[in-house]
């Protein structure tokens, strides 16, 4: 899907779909991304910090490579990012629709393995705690200075 232009990587662990109806859907990396990008020597906290750092770096790259004057919205669903983190970055948290929860439940084995890699141990994600978040791209762009500072801080914590 990357070759066809339907998916675009913005960092090692953050990608987006091609805009559709004024919405860019953002995603964490794939199972293969998690398996090959995350250092096996990292503990659970280091892995989580690295994942968040890659999401922040991806947001920065998305901001830098997208027309900020547009009314395009960013939308994502996560079982890794919590409500507070999403709001600090400028997203509004909204209820996750049943289709998203069904997709995550249907792909539970994949989600389980990815989540366990992220935690550094066997861990069972709670699909009912999944959050959906949305923001206008322009609003996220106004948080750029905060995101740059946060990215530097997280990079220094992980050593990357």
N, C-alpha and C positions, 0 to 999 in steps of 0.2 A: 504493500500500500504506500510505502514511502516513495518508491520509484514512480508511482502513478501521480504523486502529488497530493494524495488524499490525507496523508499524515506527514507531519513535519516535526523533527526533533529541535528543541530549543536548548536542551542540555542533555546530559547523559541519562537523566531519569524523568524528563518532562517532554511531552509531545502534545501536539494539537491536531485536530481535524481541520480540514479546509473549511473556511467560513460558510455557513449555510443559514439563510434567513436572518442575517445580522448577528449570528452567534458563533463564536469560536469555542468549541468544546475542548477543554484541556484534560490531559490524562497523565497519571504517573507512568513510569516505564513499564515495559512488558516483563514477564517472568524471566525471559532470557537476559534483559537488561539488568535486572536485579542479580541474577546468578553470576553474570560475568563482570559487572561493574563494581559491586560492593566487595571490598576487601574482607576476606574470610577471617582476618586477624582482628578486625574491629569487634568491640563488644556491642551489646544491644543499644546503649545510649549513643555510642559513636555512630552506629549505623543510622539511627533515627536522625541524628544531627546532620549526617551526610545527605540523607534523603531530602530533608527539609531544605538544606543548602542548595541542592540540585534543583528543587522546585523553585526556589527564590531566583537562582541564576537563570532558570528557564523563563520565568516571568520577566526578568530584566531583558533578556534577549528578545522576547516577544514584543515588549514595549519598544525596544530600539529598532525593530524591523517591521513595525506596523504603523500605519497612518493613525496618528493620535487624534486627528480632528474628526475621526469617524465616530459614529454612535454604536459601534460594534461592542457587543457584550462578550465577556468571558464567562464560561460556565464549566463547573467540574463537580465531580462526586468523589468522595474519599472516605476510606475507613482508617486512614493513617493520620490525616490532619484533623485536629480538633476544632471546635467552633471558635474558641478564643483566638487561635492562631489565624484562622481564616479572616476573622474580623479585624485583627491587628494589621493585616496586609491590605485591607480595604474591601473585602468581600462581604456581601450580605448573605447570611445563612438562611436557607429555605428548606421546607420539607422535601425529602427525597421521594420521588414518585415511585409507584409500585413497579413500573417497568424496570427502572434501574435496580431496585432491590431484587427483582426476579432474575435479571441478568447476572448480578453478583452471586445470587444463590445457585443459579444454573452452573456458573463457573467456580463454584466454591473450592474445588480441589486446587485450581490454579491460584485463587485468592489465598487459600491456606498456605501454599508453598511460598508465595511472594511475601506474605505477612510474616511467616516464620523466618525467612531470610532477613527481612527488615529488623526483626527482633533479635536475631541471633540464636534462636531456640524455637522449638515447636510451640507455636502460639495459634490460638483459634480466634480469628477476627469475628467480631459481633456485628453481623450485617445490620441489625436493628439500630446500631449506633452510627451508621453511615450518615454523612452529611452531604448536602448539595449546597454549593455556593455559587454566587453570581455577582458580577460587577461590570460596570461600564469600563471599557479599556482606558478611556480618558481619565477616569477616577483613579484607576490603578497607576496610570502614568504620573499622577500628582503625588503618588507615594514613592516615586523613584529614589529620592534621596534616602528615605527610610530603608528601602529595599537594598540599596547599595551598601549602606552601613551594616544592615543585618547580614548580608551576604559575606562581607569581610569578616564579621564576627564569627559566623558559623564556619567559614573556611579555616580560620585560625584555631577553632576548637577541634576540627577534624584533622588538621595538618595537611589539607589539600589546597 
